[in-house]
């Protein structure tokens, strides 16, 4: 078969377009359209491969551009190409492994990695042969080209080289790994770097060949430890960090040497190498290895961390800190934000402290390491640390401001771990930090806000005596002063610190509400767009913290008019609405029925936004904007806040709207976050105005049940959690009307309870409660099946804290046992343990129901069987049951 040949005319045209595309003055969109037009020709990608591999007379830039365009096209087009074209492209690429120009070799490696991702290793056997023979050649270009391609394959799809391939006697990694290790000794830094980074990709997968070569690998790491190339030193540290995370036992015999080495690179003049070394300390502590091994290094390690916490001269924060607060933000200054959908129950996630400005660097990594070390070693690090901190703090000259700033950062970093040793000196620390809030350097003002907020829990604890109260008020006023700073960076730090203080102080803030609101609303008028979001957050946090205290005319007169002004000024498709919608959600929940006077326009606008977004989803042209589901999620959550705040008062608003139809559409949406918020609202509406859900009840119940009946449960666990809770809320309101879905729902809930390990705690609780509520309203349907689930169900019930939902679930338990007493007999021990989990049952009638159940079993178990049963129970359970007179 004749091989493909390019036509001169096509070759010239495509080269011309690529040339134009690179010119700074060209019309990019027109060239893009022409390239799109060409891409419909079946051999367009052959031309690109030819230009990339063979157009010797063209510049490297044009050839590289052809290669990158080819790579992008292959992702979508390769699978459907005629086999002859696939073969042509592959055969043209192989010689480029040894191209004289490094950029061309690198682009070839990138294209090869993409082809391996698409077609696997078996789809291109010639590639493996070419890679092996290039590595074994003595030509540096060939070796480097092959290593470049392999390092990209190892990074993108390492598992492909560690799998059995038909026609090959061994896995590809078995062939390559010994060659990689050999290259650790290469005189060429690029080969040392590429081979080391390739082996590092296999630490997590740990193929057999790496296990067997582990000693050789470690020898290689120690050989490269003092490599002249900083990127090699960085990769050696990266290997040690990964090994300590996944295979600490491998490093244990060499631990002293490794710790010495990491400590040395932590001072490396190359910041990236030092940063990688610094990651080791947190990784070591997270791996829960014996801290004693680190203890003797602390006197040398702590000063290194402290000196690395000083701002580097080129840190971009130094430039940002000079920015004037009256300059408007540019669009690119505003980071994307993420609204987390409403969730009914306890979230398992942890709230990380949002670091001010999120670029990871040596300074932040050192602070994080110090934070972790302080949590592991506690006050033991203070004798080494405090003299350095005090020396840095005592400098007063302008040149030393970065040292002073770093010392304040240190105090914040150790605030949790060393609190026992610091607590007796807390008032001294505070009196030291307070004047720094007014320092002339903005970054000292901002870090002092953060450090004060790290102590806020302990500052609030002291408010029960006069002195502590005065200190609290001083800090409160100091932070509010900084909230009105002219510097954007300080505004951001002060507002975030103030929000942290609000969370800790809660109702303690009530006496200061007026002055807090005045400052926050003043900031609201002063801030540019980016920091406005943080003010919204501080207002929302304040509402969550003080709740109903906010519901007083004098406070609402300060708070609401500016917010309503902003609300009226923003259009329905303006993303600046998001934080305002979230803020209103908190205010509506805090004010309760006090929000009624503001509710109608807010409710109506949410409905309008959801409707217009649902239109934009199918027809963006007539909507006039692009669909953005975050608008729907924020509006659903605000409607939930209204339902929670207004209670049955929301009924008149719902009755005049088409919310039921819109909500059903959202419950069926393809995006999990939309469904999650939709089911939260469904449950909230079921509580306060179920009558408006009745017309579509069957469809709502089907939609909710489908969320539980899925093989992808773990991926959409928050959706399932809310849907499960909503079914339970509907059940107690519509009673027997829920009967048609009861058994389907029960059949979904039972596996969740039976396989609870690894699932979210909240889903288990909501499943147990909903199962109980269904049993309460339809005991005749549920009780025949109860022996299948009684034990795991009772276990889940015993883990739930006392509240009204737990009462409902126990009503279901009693109703089922009444309907089928013998069915529960085998699980009586579990029932008793669940009953014993109550601290106190507030509801008299539920207490009586439980009494009747236990009395019933006492009568059923005759001839000493009951006494025998009771004597076998754990003493604590028996003790709890005694109050039921059995």
N, C-alpha and C positions, 0 to 999 in steps of 0.2 A: 504494500500500500504506500502510495506517495505521501511523504510528510507535507504538512501544511506550509505554504509560503506566503508571506505578506505581499500585498500589492503596493507598489511605490506610492500611489496617490493616497490610499488610506493611511499609510505610514506617515506621510507628510502632514496630512490633516490633523491626525491625533497628536503628533508631536507639536504642531502649531498651537493646538488648543491648550496642551499642557504648559507650553511656554507662556501663552497669554495668561493662563490661570495664575502663574507665579508673578506676573507683573503687578506692582502695587496699584496701578491706575485702572486695571481692567474691570469690566462689569461682571462681577463674580456670578450673579444669578443667571445671566445670559449664557455664560460658558458652562455653568452647571446644567442648564437645560439642553445644551448641545451634547454634552457628555452623556446625559440621560438618554438622548435620542440615539446616540451611537450604541449604548449598552443593549439596545434591542437587537443588534446584529449578532448572529450566533458566534462569530469569531472575534468579536471586539476584545475579549479577554486574552485571546491568542496574540493580538497586536500588542497589548500591554506587556505580556510576558516577553515578547520579542524585543520591544523597546528596552525593557528593563535589563534583559540578559545580553543583548547583542548590539545595541545601538552605540557602537564604539565612538562614532563621530559626534554624538550628542553629549551635552554636559551631564555631570553626575546628578545635578539637581533634577533634570528632566527625567532621567532614568529612575531616580528614586521616587519621583512623583508618580510615574507609571506603576512602579511596584506597590506603592501604598494604595493607589486606586484599585489595583488588581486584588490586593488583600481584602479591601472592603467589599468588592463585588463577589469574591469567592464565598464569603459568609452566606450570601443569599442565593447565589446562582450555581455553585459548584455541583450540587446533587443532581440538578436537572440538565447538566451539560452533556452533549454527546461524548461517549467514552474516548473517542479519538482526540477531542479537544482537551479532556482531562489529562490524557496521557501526554499530549504535547506540552502543556503548561508544566507538568511535573518534570518532564525531561529537560526543559529549558532552565528550570530553577537549579537543578543539581550542580552544574558547573559553577554557578554563582557563589557556591560555598567558598571557593578560593579566589574570588574577585580581588583585584589589586586594591580597590578602594574600600576602606573600612565601613563607610556608610552603606555601600551596596551590599557588603557581606551581612551587615546587621539587618537591612531590610529583607534580604533573602531568608534570614533566620526567622524573622517575624512571620513571613508568608508561610514558611514550612510549618511553623507551630500551628497556624490557623488550619492548614490542610490536615494536620494530624488530628486536631480537635474535631474536624468534620468527618474525616474518613478513617480514623483510627490508624494504628501502626501497620496492621495487616494489609490495609488498602494500598500501602506504598512500600513493598519490601526493598526496592532499590535504595530508598532513603537510608535505611539502617546500614546497608552495605557501604553506601557513600560516606556516612558519618564515621563508621569504624575505620575505613581506609584513610579518610582525611585525618583522623586523630593519630593514626599510626604513621602518617607520612612525616617527613622532616621539614615540610614547607610550613612556615609559621602562619601564612595567610589561610591555608587550608585548615590548619589546626584551630585557628581562632574562629573561622567561619563555622566549623562544625560545633565548636564549644558554644558559640553564640546561639546557634539554633537549638542545641540540646538544653542550654540553660533556660531558654524560653519554654521549651516543651516541659522541662522539669517543673517550671513555675506554674504553667497553665494547667497541665494534665499529668501530674507525676504518676498517678495510678495506672496510666496506660502503659508506661514502661515496666511496671511491676505486675504484669498479668501474663497468663499463658497465651501464646499466639500460635495458631495452627501452622505447621511447616517449620517452626523453630524449635530446636531441642531445649533451649533455655529462655528464661525471661530476658528481655532486652537489658534491664537494669543490671542483671548479673554480668553481662558483657561490658557494660559501660562503667560501672562503679570502680573496678580496679584501675581502669584508665584514668578516671577522674582523680583518684587518690595519687596516682603516679604524677599527675600534672601539678600537684601541690609543690613539687620541687622544680617546676619550670623556671627558667631565668626571666620569663616574660610575665610582668605583673598582670596583664589582661587575662592570661591563661590561668594564673593562680586564682584570680578573683572569680572567673566564670566556673572553674571546676569546684571551688569551695562552695559557691552559692548553689550549685546543682546538688551537691551531696546534702547540704543543709535542708533542701526541700524534702528529704526522705526521713528526717528525724521523727516526724509525727507518724509516718506510715511504717517505718522500721522494717524494710524488707529483709528477708533471710540473709542476703548477701551483705547487708550493712551490719547485721548482728554479728556475722562471722568475721567481719573486717573491723570490728569496733576498736581493737587495740591499735590497728594501723591508722584508723581515722583519728584517734586521740593523739597518737604520735605526730600525725600531720598537723593537728591543731596547735600543738606545742611548738612544732617547727615554724609555723607561720605566725606565732604569737607576736613576734617583734618585727614583722614584715615592714619594709620601708613604705609600702603603699597603704595609706590610711583606710581605703575601702576594704583591704584584706583584713586589717586589724578589726574593723567594724564587724566583718562577717565571722571572725573567730569569736568575738563576744556574742554575736547573735546565736552561734552554735551552742555556746555554753548556756545562754539564757533558755534556749529550747530544750536542751538536755536536762537542765535542772527542773523544768516544768514537767517533762513527760517521762524521763528515765533517770531520776536523781541517783539511783543506786550505781549507775555507770560512773558517775563523777565522784562518788564518795571516797574511793581510795586516793583520788588526786585532789581532794577538796581544798587542802591548804594552798597548793600551787595555784589552783583556779582562783581562789579568793585573792591571793597576792596579785595575780595578773589583772583581775578585774579592777582591783583598787588602783593599780598602776595606770590602766587605760582610762579610768574615770578622770584622770588628770591630763589626758591626751590633748595636745594642742589642736587636734582636729575635732571640731565640735560633734560631728556625726558619730565618730568612733566613741567619744566620751559619752554621748547620749545612749548608745547601744549598751555600753558597759553599765551605765547607771540603771538601765532596766533590770539588771541582774538582781539588785537588792530586793526589789518588790517581788520578783519572781521567786526568789529564794524563800521569802517569808510566806508567800501565798502557797508554796508547795508544802508548808507546814513541816519543814525539816527542823532538826533540833537547833534552837536559836543559840545554844551554847557555842556552836562552832563559829558563830559570828562575833561573839562577845569580845574576844581579844582584839578584833580588828576595829572596834568602834572608836577608840581614841584617835586612830588615823583616818577612819572613814568620815567621821562627822565633820571635821574641818574641811575635807574635800567637798562634801555636799554643800556646806555653808558657803564656800567660796564660789561654787557653781550656781548658787541661788542669786548672786548679784547680777543685775541686768548686764548683758553683753552690749558692747558699744553699738552693734548693728541691729539690736532688737527693734522690730518694727513698732513695738509699743511706745518706744521713746519718741518716735515721730508723731504717732497718733495722739499721744498725750498733750502735744502742743496745740491740738485743734481747738478752735474757738467754738464755744457752745451756741453762738448765734448763727453759725453757718449752717444752711440747710443740708440734710443728708442727700448723697447721691443714691440712685437706685442700687448700685453695687455695694453700698455700705450696709445695706439691710439684709441680714442673713435670712435664709429661709427658716420659717418656724414650723413646728409640727404640733397640731392640736391632738391631744390624746383623747380618744372617744370615751364617752361615759361608761362606767363599769360598775355593776351592782355587786358589792362585796368587797373583800380585802384584796387589794392588789398584792401579788407576790414580789413585784419589782422593787428595787431599791432606788431611792432618790440620790443620785450623785450630786455633790456640790457642783453647781455650774461654775466652772472656772471662768474668770473674767477674760474674755477674748480667747477663742479656742484654737490656738496654734500650739502643737506639742513641741517643746524644745527642752534644752538641757536644764534650764531654770525650773520649769514645771516638773520635769521628771525627778529632779533632785528634791523638790519640795514634797512630791508624792512619796518618794523613798523615805524621807525623814518622817513623814506622817505615819507610814507603815511601821518603821523601826520604833517610833515612839509608842505605837500600840503593842508591839511585841515586848519591848524592854522597859516600857513605862519610865518611872522616875530615874532608873539607873543611868539614863543618858544625860541627865541634867548636869552632873558635875563636869562632864567634858564640854557640854554645850553652852551653859550659861555664861562662863567667863568670856567666850568668844562673842556671844550676843551682847553682853554688857559693854565690851570694848567697842563693838561696832556702833552701839547706840550712843556712846559718849562722845563720838566725833560731832563737832558742831559746824565745821566749815562747809562751804558749798560744794567743794570737790568731793567730799565724802558722802554726798546724799544717797548714792546708790548702795553704799555699805549700810547706811541707816535703814533704807527701805528693805534691804534683804533681811536685816535683823527682825523687822516687824513681821515679814513673811514667815520667818522661822517660828516666831511666837504663835502665829496662827496655825502653822502646820502641826505643832506639837500640842495644840490646845486640848485635844481629846485624850491622846495617849498619856500625857504627863499631867493630867489635871490634878491628881492627888498631891503631887509635889508643888504645883503652881497655885492650887486653891488658897492656901494660907496667904499667898502674896497677891491675890486677885485685885484687891483695892489698889495696891501699888502699881500693878500692871496697868490697870484702868487709868489711874491718875497720870501714868507716863504716856499712855496712848492719846488721851484727850487733847493735849496741846497739838499733837501731830495731825489732828483733824484739820487744823488751820495752817499747816506747814505751807511754805511758799512753793514747794515742788508738788505738782498735781499727783504724781505717782505715789508720793508718800501719803498724801491725803486719801487716795483711793485704797491703798493697801491697809491703812489704819482702819478704814470702814470694814474691810473684810475680816481683819483679825478680831476686831471687837465682836463681829457677828459670830465668830467661832466660839466665843465665850458666852454667847447670849443665854444658853440654857442655865448656866451657873449664875449669871447676873440676875435672871428672873427668880431663881430660887431664893435669893437674898431679900426679896421685896417684902418679906413678912416682918422685917424690923425697920425702924426709922432710917438708920444709916444706909441700908441696902436699897430702900425706896428712893432715897435722895440720889444714890449712885445710878439707879435705873433711870430716873428722870433726867439726870445729866447726860447719860448716853443717848437716851431718846432724843433730847433736844440737839445734841451734837450731830447725830445722824441726820435729823431733819434739816439742820443748817446746811449740811453737805448735799442733801437732796436738791437744794437750790443753788449749788455751785455753778459757776459759769463754764466749767470744763466738762465736756461730754463724758470723758472716761470716769471722772469723779462722780458725776450724776448717776452713771450706770452702777458703779460700785456701791454708792450710798443707798440707792433704791433697792438693790438686791439684798444688801445687809439689813436694811430696814424690814424687808419682807421676812427675812429669817427671824429677826427679833419679834415681829408680829406673831409668827407661828408659835414661838415659845411662850410669849406673854399672854396670848388669848385675852381672857376677860380683864386682865390687869390693865389693858389699854383703855378701858371704858372711861376713867376720869380724864384722860388726855384726848378724848376723841375729837373735840372741837379743833384743838391746835394741830393735831395730826391732819385732819381733813383740810384745814386752811393751807398747810404746807403742800400736801399732795396736789390740791387743785391749783395752787400757784405754779407748781412744777408742770402740771397738765397744760397750763397756758404758755409755758416758757420753752418746753422741750421740743427738739426736732423729732422727725418721724421714728427713728430707730429707738431712741430712749423712751418715747411715749409708750411703747409696748410694756416697758418695765414698770411705768407708773400704773398702767392698767392692772398689771400683775399685783402691785403693792395694794391697790384699792380692793381688788378681788380677795387678796389674802386678808386684808383688814376686815372685810365683810364676813369671811369665813370665821375669823378669830373672835369677833365681838357679837356676831349673830344679831338677835333681836334688839340689842342695845342701840343699834344704828337707827331703829325705827322711831326717830323723834324729829318733829318738824325742823328744829334748829339745825340738825345735822343734814337733813335732806335738802334744806335750802342751799347749803354750801356744796353738797355733792352732786345733786342731780342736774341743775341747769347746764353746767359745762358739758356733762356727758351727753345730755339730750341734744345740745347744740352740735356736738361732733357727730352724733348719730344721724341728725338731719342733713348734715353737710356731706357725708360720704355716700357714694352711689352704691347700688345693690351689687355691683361686680368689683368693688374696690377691696383689695385684700387687707387694707388697714381696718376693715370691719371685724376681722377674726378676733383680735384681742379684745375689742369692745364687746362683741357677743359673749366672750368668755367672762368678761368683767360683769356684764349684766346678769349672767347666770348666777354668779356668786351673790350679787346684790339681791336678786329676786328670792333666792333661798334664805338669805339673812333677814330680809324685811318681812317675809311671810305675807300675810294679808295686807301689810302696809304697802306692798308693791302694786296693789290693785289700781291705784290712781294712774300709774305709768303703763299698766299692762296692755290695754287694747292696741295702741299703735305698735308696740313691740311684738305682740302676738301676730298681728296682721302682716307686719313686714317679714317675719320669719316664714309665714305661709307663702308670701309673694316670692321670696328668694328661692325657696325650695321648688316652687312651680317653675320659675324662670330657669333654674339650673336643670330641671328635668327636661325642659324644652331644649336648652342648649346642648344637652347630651345627644338628642336625636337630630337637631337642626340649628347648629351654631349661627348660621347666617341670619335666620329670622330672629334669633334671640339677641343677636348683636354682640355676643362675646363668646369666648371659649368656655366649655364646661370645666368646672373645678369642683370636685365632690366635697372639698373641705368646707365650702359654704353650706352644703346640706348637713354635714356632720355637726358644725357649730350651731346651726339653727335648730336641729333636732335636740341638741343638748340644752339649748336655751329654753326650748318648749318644755323639756323635762324639769328644768329649774323652776319654770312658772307653775307647772303642775304640782311640784313639791311645795313651793312657797304659798301659792294661792289655795291649794287643796281643792275642795269642791267648788270654790269660787271661779275656777278656770272653766267650769261647765258652760257658762253662758257664752264664752268666747268660742269654745269648741263647737257648740251647737250651731253657730252661725257660719261655720267654715266647712271646707271639704277636707279637713285634716285626716279623717279616716281613710279616704281614698289615697291621699298622698303618702300616708304612713305605710299603707299596705305595699305601695310601689317600692318604698325604701326597704321594707322587710324582704323584698324579693330582689334587691339590687345585687349586682355581681361583685361589688366591692365590700370586703369584710368590715371595714370601719364604718361604712354607712349602715350595714345591717346591725352592727353592734350598738350604735346609738339608737337605731330605730326600735330594737327590742327593749332597750332601756326605757324609751318613751312609752312603748306599748304597756310595759309593767306599771309605769307611773300613772298612765291614764286609767288602767284597769283599777287602780286603787281609788281614784277620785271621781271618775265619770264613766263607768263601764257601759252605760246605756248607749253611748255613741259608738262603741265598738261592736255592738250586737249585730248590726246589719251585715257586717263582713266577718263575723266571729269564726265561722268554719275556715275561711281563708287565712285569717291570722293564725289560728291554731295549727293549720297544715304547715304554714311557712315556718312557724317556731319549731314544730316537731322535726322538720327537715334538717334543722341546724344540729339536732342531736343525733340524727341518723346518717352519719357520714363517716367515710373511711378517713377523711382528712381532719378528724376532730382536733388533733393536737395542734394543727396549723391555725385553726380558727377557734381556739378555746375560749376567747373572750366573747365571741358571738354566741357560742353554745351556752356559756354561763348566763348571759343576759336573757337569751330565749327561754332557758330553763326556768329562771326566776319569773319571767313574764307569764309563763303557763301556770305557775303556782298562784300568782296574783289573780289571774283570770278565773282559775278554778273556784277560789273562795267567793268570787262575786257572782259567777253565772251558775254555780252549783251543778245541778244535773245536766245542764246543757253541754257540759264538757264531756259527757259520757262517750260520744262516738270516738274520741281520740285517746281515751284513758289507757287502753291496753297497748296501743302503739307507743305512747310516751313511756309507759312503765317498761316496755321491752327495750327502750333506748337507755333508760336511767340505770337499769340493773347492771349492765356491763360496766358502766362508769363506776358504780359502787364496788363491783367485784374486782376491778383492776385499778384501784385508786392510786397505787404507787406511781409516781412520775406525773400525775395529773395535778392541775392547779387546785389548791386548797379550797378556793372559793367555789369552784365548779362542784366539788364533792359536797360541800355544805348545801349549795342550792339544789343539787340533785336530791339530797336526803330530805330537804324541806318540801320540795315540790312533790316528791313521792308521798310524803305524809299528807299533804293537802289533798292530793287526788284520792288517797285512801279515806280521808275524812268525808269528802263529798260523795264518793262512790265506793263504800266499803264492800258492797256485794260483788263489785267487779274485780277489785284488787285482791281481796282476801284469799280466794282459792289458789293464788299463785305465790302466797307469801313465803312458803318454806324455801323458795329459790333465792330469796334476797334478804330474809330477816336478819341473818348474822352480820353481813357487811353493812346493812342499813343501820342496825342498832349501834354498830361501832362508829359509823359516821355521825349519828345523832349525839353520841356521848362526847364528841369533840366540839360541839357547837356551844357558843356562850349563851347564857340565859337571855332570851328576848321573846318578843311576841311571835316571831316566825317559828321559833323552837316550840312554843306552845301549840301552834297550829299542827306541827308535825306530830306531836305527841297525841293530839286529839285523833289524828289518823291512826296512830298505833293502837290506841284504845278501841277505836271503832272496828278495826280489823280483827283484833283479838276477840272482841265480842261476837263478831260474825263467824269466826272460825277458831274457837279456843284450842281445839286439838292440833290444828295446823301449826300453832306457835309453841307447842309444848317442848319440842326438841331444842328450841332456841331460848328457853326461859332464862338461862344464865345471862345471855346477851341483853335480853329485855331488862333484867334487873340492873345490870351495869349501866345501861342507858338511863334508867330512872335515877340511879344513884349519881349521875353526872350533874343533876340540878343542884345549884347552891340554894335556891329558894324558888318555889313556884308561886308566882303572885296571884294567879287565877284560882279562886276557890273551887269553881266547878271542875277545872282540870285536875286539881288535887284529889277531889272526890272520885273522879273517873278512874284515876290511877289506883286509888284505894280499892275500888270495886274489882279492878282487874286482878290485883294481888290477892284479895280475899277470895275471888273466884278460883284461882289456882290452888289456894290453901285448901279449899273444900274439895277440889278435884283430886288432889294428892292425899289419899287417905292412908291409914295404918302406918303412920310415922314417916311416910315418904316425904312430906313437906319439911318436917324437922331435919330429915337427912339432907334434903336439898339445901336448906338454909345453912346447915353446919359446914357445907362444902364451899360456901361463898367466901370471898376475901373479907377480912374483918371490916375494912373501910366501907365496902358495899353493904354488908349486913347492918352496919352502924347507921348508914343513910336510910335504909329501908325501915328502920325501927319506928320512924315517925308515921308510918302508914298502918300502925297497929297490927302488924303480922308477925 
